[in-house]
Amino acid sequence: MIAEQVPPKRTGQDQDRNVPSGINYPQRETTMDTLCAKMIVGNSGVILRLRETIQRVAKSSSNVLICGETGVGKGLVAQAIHLMSDRKDSNLVSVNCAAIPDQLLESELFGFEKGAFTGAHQKNVGRFELAHLGTILLDEIGDMPLTLQPKILHVLEDFQFSRLGGNEDIKVDSRVLATTNQNLEKCVREGLFRKDLYYRLNTVKIFIPPLRKRPEDIRPLLDYFSRQVVKNNGKEVWRLNDNGVLDFLCQYSWPGNVRELKNIVEQLGLLGDWPTVREELLARQTNDINANKPKAELPPPTKDLATETRLDEQVLSLKEVKKRAAREAEAPLIERVLQETNWHRQKAAKILQISTRTLQYKIKEYDLNGRNVSTGLCSQCDQTTMN
């Protein structure tokens, strides 16, 4: 998946992404078909369809959600979409939602005015402003804190926001691309990601399968990265043309996907120590298999009529089942939102879309303990007001 990169006007963290370097970039006049083939390497049907999808999606301004495991090349697909769009001459701005601390992410995205907080000595323009008339990439959107998701939704709906500490509404025209290695549908069901934000981002969804699901792409990728090693270091990858080496690499499962493949080819090019590399890959594959090995299931118990318990003593009532299920689903979510808001009840209740009184009742019911920063009182102390 990862292949040639074309340098758009980039700003922010996209300059630090783990992508191939030292590559001859194709010229701007390159046709979309040629450009896509240079950036997205592979011969499988999946990759051929992916190239077609990228070219079709690039012509629109719709939001795109790019999904796939770590290392499959989600950021490269986002870059290809930008470069083939009408916004290619403007900035492609990347924000890694997983790498920036929660308390700093809002100011990073929307900027801040002078004096907005301690240390804000001058106005700072956020990433959305930098991406005006261009594209913003929200990398690993699944790691965005719940407290910030409503503001992102507001920007996607109204195309305007205000800087921290400011009152002026700033209008932007930015195309939004997002990537994730998480199952956002599951996150929505578990209350860890807003449903309305998910559907707003998911106008077009692109899924990139892991490398182990498309083994026919391994050989073209090996050839591509081998050429890059020759070009950058002036020597061939040691023994890569040996059939035994190629057979092994083509059958390896590549848990780290294309990023891992690229690193292995570079390692062979620099050190030429195939026995050590082979042992390392075997160890990785063994660990990966053991980590994903399903637990053995116990055989169903045989019935003994003499000791069999009555059915009505085994089965819980539906009311009790519902109560337990609600506790298991609600308690972790409520506690997480309270922690993210420093136990500010009104803010937490607004995010959870319940009344403050209902939230207080659930804190008591689920025995959630914490310190209320806004009042300076323990949550247990607040509960006395309910009695």
C-alpha positions in Angstrom: 0.0 0.0 0.0 2.7 2.5 1.0 4.5 3.7 -2.0 5.6 7.0 -3.6 4.7 10.2 -1.9 4.1 13.4 -3.7 4.9 16.6 -1.7 1.8 18.8 -1.4 1.9 21.9 0.7 2.0 20.2 4.0 2.0 21.7 7.5 1.8 20.3 11.0 2.3 16.8 12.1 2.0 15.3 8.6 5.6 16.2 8.2 6.5 13.8 11.0 4.5 10.8 9.8 6.3 7.5 9.3 6.4 7.4 5.5 9.0 6.6 2.9 11.6 9.2 2.3 14.2 9.9 -0.4 11.8 9.3 -3.3 11.6 10.9 -6.7 8.3 12.6 -6.8 6.2 12.6 -10.0 5.5 15.9 -11.6 2.3 17.9 -11.1 1.2 17.3 -14.7 1.1 13.5 -14.1 -2.3 12.1 -14.9 -4.5 10.8 -12.1 -4.2 7.2 -13.3 -0.4 7.4 -13.3 -0.2 9.3 -10.1 -2.4 6.9 -8.3 -0.5 3.9 -9.6 2.8 5.5 -8.4 1.4 6.1 -4.9 -0.6 3.0 -4.4 1.5 -0.1 -5.2 0.0 -3.5 -5.7 -1.6 -5.9 -8.2 -4.5 -7.3 -6.2 -8.1 -6.6 -7.0 -8.4 -4.8 -3.7 -5.7 -2.3 -4.7 -7.1 -1.8 -8.2 -10.5 -1.0 -6.8 -8.9 1.2 -4.2 -7.3 3.3 -6.9 -10.6 3.7 -8.7 -12.3 4.8 -5.4 -9.6 7.3 -4.6 -10.0 9.0 -8.1 -13.7 9.1 -7.8 -13.8 10.4 -4.2 -11.1 13.0 -5.0 -13.4 14.9 -7.3 -15.9 15.7 -4.6 -15.6 17.6 -1.3 -17.3 14.9 0.8 -15.9 13.8 4.1 -14.0 10.5 3.9 -13.4 8.0 6.7 -10.4 5.8 6.0 -10.2 2.6 8.1 -7.6 -0.1 8.5 -5.0 -1.6 10.8 -1.8 0.3 11.8 0.7 0.3 8.9 -1.6 -0.3 6.0 -1.1 3.2 4.5 -4.2 5.2 5.6 -2.3 8.4 5.6 -1.0 7.8 2.1 -4.6 7.2 0.8 -5.6 10.6 2.4 -2.6 12.3 0.7 -3.6 10.7 -2.6 -7.2 12.0 -2.3 -5.9 15.5 -1.6 -3.4 15.5 -4.5 -6.0 14.4 -7.0 -8.6 17.0 -5.8 -9.2 20.6 -6.8 -7.6 21.5 -3.4 -4.2 20.1 -4.3 -2.5 23.5 -4.5 -3.6 24.4 -0.9 -2.5 23.0 2.4 -2.9 19.4 3.5 -2.9 19.8 7.3 -2.5 16.7 9.5 -3.4 16.4 13.2 -2.6 13.2 15.1 -5.5 13.0 17.6 -3.7 10.1 19.5 -0.4 11.9 19.9 -1.6 15.3 21.3 -2.7 15.4 25.0 -6.4 15.9 25.4 -6.0 19.3 27.1 -4.0 20.6 24.2 -5.9 19.2 21.3 -8.6 21.8 21.3 -6.1 24.7 21.1 -4.2 22.8 18.4 -7.2 22.4 16.2 -8.9 25.8 16.7 -6.1 28.1 17.9 -6.3 30.6 20.7 -6.3 34.3 21.4 -3.6 36.1 23.3 -4.3 35.7 27.1 -6.7 32.8 26.6 -4.8 30.9 29.2 -1.5 31.0 31.1 1.3 31.0 28.6 -0.8 32.3 25.7 1.5 35.3 25.0 0.3 35.7 21.4 -2.5 34.7 19.1 -2.1 31.2 17.6 -3.8 30.0 14.4 -5.3 26.5 14.7 -5.1 23.7 12.2 -8.6 24.2 10.8 -7.6 27.8 9.8 -4.4 26.5 8.2 -6.4 24.1 6.2 -8.8 26.8 4.8 -9.4 26.0 1.1 -7.4 22.9 1.5 -7.7 19.6 3.4 -7.5 18.7 7.1 -6.6 15.1 8.1 -7.8 14.0 11.5 -5.5 11.1 12.1 -6.7 8.4 14.5 -10.0 10.1 15.1 -11.1 7.3 17.4 -8.8 8.6 20.1 -10.4 12.0 20.2 -11.8 12.8 23.7 -15.5 12.8 24.1 -15.4 16.4 25.5 -14.1 17.7 22.2 -16.3 15.7 19.8 -19.3 18.1 20.0 -17.1 21.0 18.8 -15.8 19.0 15.9 -19.3 18.1 14.9 -20.3 21.8 15.0 -17.4 22.7 12.7 -18.4 19.9 10.3 -22.0 21.1 10.3 -21.6 24.9 10.2 -18.0 25.4 8.9 -17.3 27.9 11.6 -15.7 28.0 15.1 -14.1 30.5 17.5 -10.6 30.4 18.9 -10.1 29.7 22.6 -10.6 32.9 24.4 -12.2 34.6 21.4 -15.7 35.7 20.5 -15.3 36.1 16.8 -16.8 33.3 14.6 -14.2 32.1 12.0 -15.6 30.6 8.8 -13.5 28.0 7.0 -13.8 25.9 3.9 -11.8 22.8 4.6 -12.3 19.3 3.4 -12.2 16.8 6.2 -10.5 13.4 6.0 -10.2 11.1 9.0 -8.4 7.8 9.7 -8.8 5.2 12.4 -7.5 1.8 13.3 -10.5 1.2 15.6 -13.9 -0.2 15.1 -15.9 3.1 15.4 -19.2 1.3 15.1 -18.3 -0.7 18.3 -17.1 2.5 19.9 -20.4 4.2 19.2 -22.3 1.2 20.7 -20.1 1.4 23.8 -20.7 5.1 24.2 -17.0 6.0 23.5 -17.7 7.9 20.2 -20.6 10.1 19.3 -23.0 8.6 16.8 -23.8 11.9 15.1 -20.1 12.6 14.6 -19.5 9.2 13.2 -22.3 9.6 10.6 -21.0 13.1 9.7 -17.5 11.8 9.1 -18.7 8.6 7.4 -20.0 10.2 4.2 -17.6 7.9 2.2 -15.9 5.0 3.9 -12.7 3.4 2.6 -11.4 0.2 4.2 -7.8 -0.9 3.5 -7.4 -4.6 4.1 -4.3 -5.8 6.0 -1.4 -7.1 3.9 -2.0 -10.7 5.0 -5.4 -10.6 3.3 -3.8 -9.6 -0.1 -0.6 -11.6 -0.4 -0.4 -10.9 -4.1 0.7 -7.4 -3.2 3.8 -8.5 -1.2 6.1 -9.1 -4.2 5.4 -5.8 -5.9 6.0 -4.0 -2.6 9.2 -5.9 -2.0 10.4 -4.9 -5.5 9.4 -1.3 -5.0 11.2 -0.9 -1.6 14.2 -2.8 -2.9 14.5 -0.3 -5.7 14.4 2.5 -3.1 17.1 0.9 -1.1 19.3 0.6 -4.2 18.6 4.2 -5.0 19.3 5.6 -1.5 22.2 3.4 -0.5 23.8 2.4 -3.8 23.6 -1.4 -3.1 21.2 -4.2 -3.6 19.2 -5.8 -0.9 21.2 -8.8 0.3 19.8 -12.1 -1.1 16.4 -10.8 -1.7 16.4 -12.4 -5.1 17.0 -15.8 -3.5 13.9 -17.9 -4.0 14.0 -19.1 -0.4 14.1 -15.6 0.9 11.3 -14.5 -1.4 9.2 -17.5 -0.6 9.5 -16.8 3.2 8.7 -13.1 2.9 5.7 -13.8 0.6 4.3 -16.3 3.1 5.0 -14.2 6.3 1.8 -12.8 7.8 3.2 -9.2 8.2 1.4 -8.2 11.4 2.9 -4.7 11.0 1.6 -4.5 7.5 3.4 -2.4 4.8 5.3 -0.4 7.4 6.9 -3.5 8.7 7.7 -4.8 5.2 9.4 -1.5 4.3 11.5 -1.6 7.5 12.6 -5.2 6.9 13.7 -4.4 3.3 15.7 -1.4 4.6 17.3 -3.6 7.3 18.4 -6.2 4.8 19.7 -3.5 2.6 21.8 -1.9 5.4 22.9 -4.9 7.4 22.5 -7.9 5.0 21.9 -10.3 7.9 19.1 -12.5 6.6 19.5 -15.3 9.3 18.9 -12.7 12.1 16.1 -11.1 10.2 14.5 -14.5 9.6 14.7 -15.4 13.3 13.2 -12.1 14.3 10.2 -12.5 11.8 9.6 -16.1 13.0 9.5 -14.8 16.6 7.1 -12.0 15.7 4.8 -14.4 13.9 4.8 -16.9 16.7 3.9 -14.1 19.2 1.2 -12.8 16.9 -0.4 -16.3 16.5 -0.4 -16.9 20.3 -1.9 -13.5 20.9 -4.8 -14.2 18.6 -5.2 -17.8 19.4 -8.8 -18.4 20.6 -9.3 -19.8 24.0 -10.2 -23.5 24.2 -13.9 -24.0 24.9 -15.0 -26.4 27.6 -17.3 -29.2 26.4 -21.0 -28.8 27.4 -21.8 -30.3 30.8 -23.8 -33.5 30.9 -27.0 -33.5 32.8 -27.3 -35.4 36.0 -31.0 -35.6 37.0 -30.1 -36.3 40.6 -28.2 -33.1 41.0 -29.7 -30.9 38.4 -30.8 -27.5 39.8 -34.2 -26.2 39.1 -34.4 -23.9 36.1 -36.1 -21.1 38.0 -33.1 -21.1 40.5 -30.6 -20.8 37.7 -32.1 -18.0 35.5 -32.1 -14.4 36.6 -35.3 -12.4 36.1 -35.3 -10.1 33.0 -35.5 -7.1 35.3 -32.3 -8.1 37.1 -30.6 -8.9 33.8 -31.6 -5.5 32.4 -30.3 -3.8 35.6 -26.9 -5.5 35.4 -26.5 -4.8 31.7 -27.3 -1.1 32.2 -24.7 -0.9 35.0 -22.0 -2.6 32.9 -22.7 -0.3 30.0 -23.3 3.0 31.8 -20.9 3.0 34.7 -17.6 3.0 32.8 -18.8 5.7 30.4 -20.1 8.0 33.1 -16.9 7.6 35.1 -14.8 8.4 31.9 -16.8 11.5 31.1 -16.6 12.7 34.7 -12.8 12.3 34.7 -12.5 14.2 31.4 -14.5 17.1 32.8 -12.7 17.0 36.2 -15.9 15.8 37.8 -17.9 18.9 36.7 -21.4 17.6 37.0 -23.1 20.1 34.7 -20.6 19.6 31.9 -20.6 15.8 32.2 -24.5 15.8 32.2 -24.5 17.9 29.0 -22.1 15.5 27.2 -24.1 12.5 28.4 -27.4 14.3 27.4 -29.0 13.7 30.8 -30.1 16.0 33.6 -27.7 16.9 36.4 -30.1 15.3 38.9 -30.1 12.0 36.9 -26.3 12.1 36.8 -26.1 12.6 40.6 -28.5 9.6 41.1 -26.4 7.4 38.8 -23.1 8.4 40.6 -24.7 7.3 43.8 -26.3 4.1 42.3 -23.0 3.0 40.7 -20.8 4.1 43.6 -18.6 6.3 41.5 -16.1 8.2 43.6 -14.1 11.2 42.6 -13.4 14.8 43.5 -15.6 17.6 42.1 -13.1 20.3 41.0 -15.7 22.9 40.4 -17.1 22.8 44.0 -14.1 21.4 45.9 -16.3 18.7 47.4 -16.1 15.0 47.2 -18.7 13.3 45.2 -19.7 11.3 48.3 -20.3 14.6 50.1 -22.5 15.9 47.3 -24.7 12.8 47.7 -25.9 14.0 51.1 -27.9 16.7 49.3 -29.9 13.9 47.6 -31.0 12.2 50.8 
